[in-house]
Amino acid sequence: MNENGKIVPSEIKGWNWGAFIYNVFWGIGNKTYLPLLCLIPGFNLIWMFVCGFKGNEWAWQKGDYKDIDTFRAVQATWNRAGLAQFIIGLIGIILYIAFIGFILTMATHTGGTSTHTTIV
């Protein structure tokens, strides 16, 4: 139970990708403003995980949902978008690291085919 007397059903507890990835926008959209703390540099790296873990509970407490199915339907959209963005970001990071590795390898690789010209 929270400060306004709303009991959080155990069925809705769990990870919320939307609250994790889109924390500030998700918070505003769900009328819960604790995710705005993600605007604090440095602190946001920790708080985004808190948002992911507690997001469903906060949204339930602040929202006006008639039943669990309606809540799940609304949060499913946020979850899909958040998970997709997480996967895209992860792929981007992996490609970036691979690209940097490739560039560094090419810059340091002589390959034994160096063509040095000696001027006499």
NORSUL-V242788 format. One record per run of one state. SS is the DSSP state (helix for helix, strand for strand, loop for the rest). FROM is the first residue (numbers start at 1). LEN is the number of residues. Records with the same first field share a line. If there is no record, write none. Layout:
SS: FROM-LEN + FROM-LEN
This chain:
loop: 1-9 + 13-4 + 22-1 + 30-4 + 40-4 + 63-5 + 109-12
helix: 10-3 + 17-5 + 23-7 + 34-6 + 44-19 + 68-41
